[in-house]
Amino acid sequence: MRLDKYLKVSRLVKRRTVANELCDARHVEVNGKAARASLEVKPDDEIAVQTGPHRLRVRVLAVNEFATKESACTMFEILEQT
């Protein structure tokens, strides 16, 4: 699954266009490297998202095409939140 779609489906980012803009601005890293929106995400990847002064680092647990509000939080594990 593409990184921008994963961020939206997992509800880490509210809209896919916002996820694209974050990737274009180099505010998203996957496994320690700046990532493009088209990068394929797989389980055990670590994603870091910087939005303003807030930084969120998560580990991907599952890659689902669709997720409800309740099941979206099972797609990742929070490693760091500042």
GUTI-961364 format. One record per residue: residue number from 0; residue in one letter; x, y, z of N, C-alpha, C in turn. Coordinates in pm, 1 decimal, always signed. Layout:
<nodes>
{num:NUM; residu:A; nxx:X; nyy:Y; nzz:Z; caxx:X; cayy:Y; cazz:Z; cxx:X; cyy:Y; czz:Z}
...
</nodes>
This chain:
<nodes>
{num:0; residu:M; nxx:+84.8; nyy:-117.5; nzz:+0.0; caxx:+0.0; cayy:+0.0; cazz:+0.0; cxx:+89.5; cyy:+124.0; czz:+0.0}
{num:1; residu:R; nxx:+48.0; nyy:+225.8; nzz:-73.2; caxx:+122.1; cayy:+351.8; cazz:-77.6; cxx:+123.5; cyy:+418.2; czz:+59.8}
{num:2; residu:L; nxx:+230.1; nyy:+490.6; nzz:+86.8; caxx:+246.1; cayy:+558.6; cazz:+214.8; cxx:+133.8; cyy:+657.8; czz:+241.0}
{num:3; residu:D; nxx:+98.0; nyy:+740.1; nzz:+142.9; caxx:-6.9; cayy:+840.1; cazz:+165.2; cxx:-141.3; cyy:+774.2; czz:+196.7}
{num:4; residu:K; nxx:-171.7; nyy:+664.3; nzz:+131.0; caxx:-297.4; cayy:+594.2; cazz:+158.6; cxx:-293.0; cyy:+529.7; czz:+297.1}
{num:5; residu:Y; nxx:-178.5; nyy:+472.3; nzz:+334.6; caxx:-166.9; cayy:+411.6; cazz:+467.7; cxx:-188.8; cyy:+515.1; czz:+577.9}
{num:6; residu:L; nxx:-129.0; nyy:+632.0; nzz:+562.1; caxx:-145.1; cayy:+737.1; cazz:+662.3; cxx:-291.5; cyy:+776.7; czz:+678.0}
{num:7; residu:K; nxx:-365.2; nyy:+778.0; nzz:+568.0; caxx:-506.8; cayy:+813.8; cazz:+573.2; cxx:-591.4; cyy:+700.8; czz:+632.2}
{num:8; residu:V; nxx:-572.4; nyy:+577.0; nzz:+584.0; caxx:-652.5; cayy:+463.6; cazz:+630.4; cxx:-629.6; cyy:+437.9; czz:+779.1}
{num:9; residu:S; nxx:-505.4; nyy:+451.2; nzz:+824.0; caxx:-474.1; cayy:+427.3; cazz:+965.2; cxx:-511.8; cyy:+546.3; czz:+1053.2}
{num:10; residu:R; nxx:-556.0; nyy:+655.6; nzz:+989.6; caxx:-600.0; cayy:+777.2; cazz:+1057.8; cxx:-486.9; cyy:+849.4; czz:+1132.5}
{num:11; residu:L; nxx:-364.9; nyy:+830.4; nzz:+1085.9; caxx:-253.1; cayy:+909.3; cazz:+1138.8; cxx:-259.9; cyy:+1050.9; czz:+1083.0}
{num:12; residu:V; nxx:-315.6; nyy:+1062.9; nzz:+961.8; caxx:-337.2; cayy:+1192.1; cazz:+897.0; cxx:-482.0; cyy:+1193.2; czz:+850.7}
{num:13; residu:K; nxx:-544.9; nyy:+1307.9; nzz:+859.6; caxx:-688.4; cayy:+1316.6; cazz:+833.6; cxx:-726.7; cyy:+1296.5; czz:+686.7}
{num:14; residu:R; nxx:-648.0; nyy:+1353.2; nzz:+594.2; caxx:-680.6; cayy:+1344.0; cazz:+452.1; cxx:-559.3; cyy:+1298.7; czz:+372.1}
{num:15; residu:R; nxx:-585.8; nyy:+1230.9; nzz:+261.2; caxx:-477.0; cayy:+1181.1; cazz:+177.0; cxx:-399.5; cyy:+1295.8; czz:+113.2}
{num:16; residu:T; nxx:-467.0; nyy:+1404.1; nzz:+79.3; caxx:-396.4; cayy:+1518.0; cazz:+20.0; cxx:-300.5; cyy:+1580.0; czz:+121.8}
{num:17; residu:V; nxx:-339.9; nyy:+1581.4; nzz:+248.1; caxx:-250.9; cayy:+1632.1; cazz:+353.7; cxx:-130.3; cyy:+1539.4; czz:+366.5}
{num:18; residu:A; nxx:-152.5; nyy:+1409.4; nzz:+357.8; caxx:-42.3; cayy:+1312.9; cazz:+363.8; cxx:+54.8; cyy:+1336.1; czz:+247.8}
{num:19; residu:N; nxx:+0.9; nyy:+1361.8; nzz:+128.4; caxx:+85.6; cayy:+1391.8; cazz:+12.4; cxx:+168.7; cyy:+1517.2; czz:+35.9}
{num:20; residu:E; nxx:+106.6; nyy:+1621.2; nzz:+90.4; caxx:+177.6; cayy:+1746.4; cazz:+115.8; cxx:+287.2; cyy:+1727.3; czz:+219.9}
{num:21; residu:L; nxx:+260.7; nyy:+1648.8; nzz:+323.6; caxx:+362.6; cayy:+1620.9; cazz:+425.2; cxx:+481.3; cyy:+1547.3; czz:+363.9}
{num:22; residu:C; nxx:+453.2; nyy:+1451.0; nzz:+276.7; caxx:+561.5; cayy:+1377.5; cazz:+210.3; cxx:+641.9; cyy:+1468.5; czz:+118.2}
{num:23; residu:D; nxx:+572.7; nyy:+1553.4; nzz:+41.8; caxx:+641.4; cayy:+1646.4; cazz:-48.5; cxx:+730.1; cyy:+1743.8; czz:+27.9}
{num:24; residu:A; nxx:+687.7; nyy:+1782.6; nzz:+148.9; caxx:+764.6; cayy:+1875.7; cazz:+231.0; cxx:+872.6; cyy:+1804.5; czz:+313.5}
{num:25; residu:R; nxx:+886.4; nyy:+1674.1; nzz:+293.1; caxx:+986.4; cayy:+1591.6; cazz:+362.4; cxx:+964.7; cyy:+1587.1; czz:+513.5}
{num:26; residu:H; nxx:+838.4; nyy:+1583.7; nzz:+556.2; caxx:+804.8; cayy:+1573.8; cazz:+697.4; cxx:+769.5; cyy:+1431.0; czz:+738.8}
{num:27; residu:V; nxx:+783.7; nyy:+1337.2; nzz:+645.8; caxx:+754.4; cayy:+1196.3; cazz:+674.7; cxx:+878.4; cyy:+1114.1; czz:+645.3}
{num:28; residu:E; nxx:+916.5; nyy:+1030.5; nzz:+741.3; caxx:+1030.3; cayy:+941.3; cazz:+724.5; cxx:+984.5; cyy:+797.7; czz:+742.4}
{num:29; residu:V; nxx:+1041.3; nyy:+709.2; nzz:+663.4; caxx:+1017.2; cayy:+565.9; cazz:+679.1; cxx:+1153.3; cyy:+501.0; czz:+700.2}
{num:30; residu:N; nxx:+1167.4; nyy:+432.9; nzz:+811.5; caxx:+1293.6; cayy:+367.9; cazz:+848.6; cxx:+1411.4; cyy:+465.6; czz:+847.1}
{num:31; residu:G; nxx:+1386.6; nyy:+588.0; nzz:+893.6; caxx:+1492.3; cayy:+686.3; cazz:+908.7; cxx:+1525.8; cyy:+767.3; czz:+785.0}
{num:32; residu:K; nxx:+1456.0; nyy:+746.1; nzz:+673.7; caxx:+1484.5; cayy:+819.2; cazz:+550.6; cxx:+1359.4; cyy:+893.0; czz:+504.7}
{num:33; residu:A; nxx:+1377.1; nyy:+1013.1; nzz:+451.4; caxx:+1263.3; cayy:+1088.9; cazz:+397.4; cxx:+1196.0; cyy:+1004.7; czz:+289.7}
{num:34; residu:A; nxx:+1063.0; nyy:+1001.7; nzz:+293.2; caxx:+989.1; cayy:+913.0; cazz:+204.5; cxx:+894.3; cyy:+989.6; czz:+114.5}
{num:35; residu:R; nxx:+875.3; nyy:+938.7; nzz:-5.6; caxx:+777.8; cayy:+994.2; cazz:-98.7; cxx:+644.1; cyy:+927.6; czz:-74.0}
{num:36; residu:A; nxx:+537.8; nyy:+990.7; nzz:-119.2; caxx:+402.3; cayy:+939.8; cazz:-99.1; cxx:+380.4; cyy:+805.0; czz:-167.0}
{num:37; residu:S; nxx:+456.5; nyy:+775.5; nzz:-269.9; caxx:+437.5; cayy:+652.2; cazz:-346.3; cxx:+511.4; cyy:+531.5; czz:-287.5}
{num:38; residu:L; nxx:+585.2; nyy:+550.6; nzz:-180.6; caxx:+660.6; cayy:+440.3; cazz:-119.5; cxx:+565.7; cyy:+331.9; czz:-70.0}
{num:39; residu:E; nxx:+599.8; nyy:+206.5; nzz:-95.3; caxx:+517.6; cayy:+94.4; cazz:-49.1; cxx:+548.2; cyy:+66.0; czz:+98.3}
{num:40; residu:V; nxx:+442.9; nyy:+66.3; nzz:+179.5; caxx:+455.3; cayy:+41.6; cazz:+323.0; cxx:+429.4; cyy:-106.6; czz:+348.8}
{num:41; residu:K; nxx:+510.0; nyy:-165.9; nzz:+437.7; caxx:+490.0; cayy:-305.7; cazz:+474.0; cxx:+503.4; cyy:-321.5; czz:+625.2}
{num:42; residu:P; nxx:+453.8; nyy:-429.7; nzz:+681.5; caxx:+463.8; cayy:-449.3; cazz:+826.9; cxx:+608.7; cyy:-439.9; czz:+875.0}
{num:43; residu:D; nxx:+626.9; nyy:-389.6; nzz:+995.6; caxx:+756.0; cayy:-368.3; cazz:+1063.0; cxx:+830.8; cyy:-244.7; czz:+1015.5}
{num:44; residu:D; nxx:+774.9; nyy:-166.8; nzz:+922.7; caxx:+834.5; cayy:-38.4; cazz:+887.8; cxx:+809.3; cyy:+59.1; czz:+1002.8}
{num:45; residu:E; nxx:+902.3; nyy:+153.0; nzz:+1021.8; caxx:+883.3; cayy:+258.9; cazz:+1120.7; cxx:+859.5; cyy:+389.9; czz:+1046.6}
{num:46; residu:I; nxx:+749.1; nyy:+456.2; nzz:+1081.3; caxx:+710.8; cayy:+580.5; cazz:+1016.3; cxx:+716.9; cyy:+692.9; czz:+1118.9}
{num:47; residu:A; nxx:+781.0; nyy:+803.5; nzz:+1081.8; caxx:+785.9; cayy:+922.5; cazz:+1167.3; cxx:+719.4; cyy:+1036.8; czz:+1090.8}
{num:48; residu:V; nxx:+623.8; nyy:+1102.3; nzz:+1156.1; caxx:+550.4; cayy:+1213.3; cazz:+1095.2; cxx:+571.2; cyy:+1337.2; czz:+1181.3}
{num:49; residu:Q; nxx:+618.7; nyy:+1445.6; nzz:+1118.1; caxx:+642.0; cayy:+1572.5; cazz:+1186.5; cxx:+536.4; cyy:+1671.7; czz:+1141.1}
{num:50; residu:T; nxx:+448.8; nyy:+1714.5; nzz:+1232.4; caxx:+348.4; cayy:+1816.2; cazz:+1200.6; cxx:+365.4; cyy:+1930.4; czz:+1299.2}
{num:51; residu:G; nxx:+426.8; nyy:+2036.4; nzz:+1251.1; caxx:+455.7; cayy:+2150.0; cazz:+1339.2; cxx:+551.7; cyy:+2106.7; czz:+1448.4}
{num:52; residu:P; nxx:+520.1; nyy:+2138.2; nzz:+1574.3; caxx:+608.9; cayy:+2099.6; cazz:+1683.8; cxx:+589.4; cyy:+1954.8; czz:+1728.9}
{num:53; residu:H; nxx:+491.8; nyy:+1884.9; nzz:+1671.9; caxx:+460.1; cayy:+1748.9; cazz:+1714.5; cxx:+528.1; cyy:+1645.9; czz:+1625.5}
{num:54; residu:R; nxx:+581.3; nyy:+1541.5; nzz:+1687.9; caxx:+644.3; cayy:+1432.3; cazz:+1614.4; cxx:+584.1; cyy:+1301.1; czz:+1663.9}
{num:55; residu:L; nxx:+545.3; nyy:+1217.4; nzz:+1570.8; caxx:+486.2; cayy:+1088.4; cazz:+1602.5; cxx:+564.4; cyy:+981.2; czz:+1528.4}
{num:56; residu:R; nxx:+610.3; nyy:+881.3; nzz:+1602.8; caxx:+683.8; cayy:+769.7; cazz:+1542.5; cxx:+607.9; cyy:+641.9; czz:+1574.1}
{num:57; residu:V; nxx:+575.4; nyy:+565.0; nzz:+1470.3; caxx:+496.8; cayy:+442.9; cazz:+1486.5; cxx:+562.9; cyy:+327.1; czz:+1412.4}
{num:58; residu:R; nxx:+526.9; nyy:+205.0; nzz:+1453.0; caxx:+568.6; cayy:+83.9; cazz:+1382.6; cxx:+443.8; cyy:+25.7; czz:+1316.4}
{num:59; residu:V; nxx:+455.1; nyy:-7.5; nzz:+1190.3; caxx:+343.4; cayy:-63.6; cazz:+1114.7; cxx:+323.0; cyy:-208.5; czz:+1158.6}
{num:60; residu:L; nxx:+200.4; nyy:-241.2; nzz:+1200.8; caxx:+166.5; cayy:-377.7; cazz:+1240.5; cxx:+87.3; cyy:-449.8; czz:+1131.9}
{num:61; residu:A; nxx:+1.7; nyy:-376.7; nzz:+1063.2; caxx:-81.4; cayy:-436.5; cazz:+958.7; cxx:-106.8; cyy:-335.3; czz:+848.4}
{num:62; residu:V; nxx:-127.5; nyy:-386.1; nzz:+729.1; caxx:-158.9; cayy:-301.5; cazz:+614.3; cxx:-293.6; cyy:-348.3; czz:+560.9}
{num:63; residu:N; nxx:-399.4; nyy:-273.7; nzz:+592.5; caxx:-535.1; cayy:-306.8; cazz:+549.8; cxx:-584.1; cyy:-201.7; czz:+451.1}
{num:64; residu:E; nxx:-657.0; nyy:-245.4; nzz:+349.5; caxx:-711.2; cayy:-151.8; cazz:+250.1; cxx:-817.4; cyy:-60.7; czz:+310.8}
{num:65; residu:F; nxx:-893.8; nyy:-112.8; nzz:+406.6; caxx:-999.0; cayy:-35.9; cazz:+472.1; cxx:-990.0; cyy:-58.6; czz:+621.9}
{num:66; residu:A; nxx:-1031.7; nyy:+39.6; nzz:+699.4; caxx:-1032.0; cayy:+24.7; cazz:+844.9; cxx:-1141.7; cyy:+112.6; czz:+903.5}
{num:67; residu:T; nxx:-1210.9; nyy:+58.5; nzz:+1000.8; caxx:-1309.4; cayy:+138.7; cazz:+1073.0; cxx:-1235.8; cyy:+221.5; czz:+1177.1}
{num:68; residu:K; nxx:-1308.7; nyy:+311.8; nzz:+1238.2; caxx:-1247.7; cayy:+396.7; cazz:+1340.4; cxx:-1188.6; cyy:+312.3; czz:+1453.8}
{num:69; residu:E; nxx:-1258.6; nyy:+206.8; nzz:+1490.8; caxx:-1212.3; cayy:+122.2; cazz:+1600.8; cxx:-1092.8; cyy:+35.6; czz:+1561.5}
{num:70; residu:S; nxx:-1090.1; nyy:-12.8; nzz:+1438.0; caxx:-981.7; cayy:-103.2; cazz:+1397.5; cxx:-858.9; cyy:-29.9; czz:+1343.9}
{num:71; residu:A; nxx:-869.5; nyy:+99.8; nzz:+1317.9; caxx:-755.7; cayy:+174.8; cazz:+1263.5; cxx:-638.1; cyy:+176.9; czz:+1360.6}
{num:72; residu:C; nxx:-665.3; nyy:+182.0; nzz:+1489.9; caxx:-556.6; cayy:+188.6; cazz:+1588.3; cxx:-481.4; cyy:+56.7; czz:+1601.2}
{num:73; residu:T; nxx:-533.0; nyy:-52.3; nzz:+1544.1; caxx:-462.4; cayy:-181.1; cazz:+1548.8; cxx:-363.8; cyy:-195.1; czz:+1433.2}
{num:74; residu:M; nxx:-360.3; nyy:-96.9; nzz:+1344.1; caxx:-270.5; cayy:-102.8; cazz:+1229.7; cxx:-128.8; cyy:-57.6; czz:+1262.8}
{num:75; residu:F; nxx:-111.1; nyy:+6.4; nzz:+1377.8; caxx:+21.1; cayy:+57.3; cazz:+1414.5; cxx:+38.9; cyy:+54.0; czz:+1565.7}
{num:76; residu:E; nxx:+165.7; nyy:+66.2; nzz:+1606.5; caxx:+203.5; cayy:+74.3; cazz:+1747.9; cxx:+281.9; cyy:+204.1; czz:+1766.1}
{num:77; residu:I; nxx:+242.1; nyy:+285.0; nzz:+1861.2; caxx:+309.5; cayy:+412.8; cazz:+1885.1; cxx:+440.5; cyy:+386.6; czz:+1958.6}
{num:78; residu:L; nxx:+550.5; nyy:+435.9; nzz:+1901.3; caxx:+682.7; cayy:+420.6; cazz:+1961.4; cxx:+724.4; cyy:+546.0; czz:+2036.0}
{num:79; residu:E; nxx:+690.0; nyy:+662.2; nzz:+1979.9; caxx:+729.6; cayy:+790.0; cazz:+2039.4; cxx:+628.6; cyy:+896.8; czz:+1999.1}
{num:80; residu:Q; nxx:+594.2; nyy:+981.2; nzz:+2094.8; caxx:+501.7; cayy:+1090.0; cazz:+2065.5; cxx:+546.6; cyy:+1213.1; czz:+2143.6}
{num:81; residu:T; nxx:+585.7; nyy:+1319.3; nzz:+2069.7; caxx:+631.2; cayy:+1441.4; cazz:+2136.0; cxx:+559.7; cyy:+1561.4; czz:+2079.2}
</nodes>
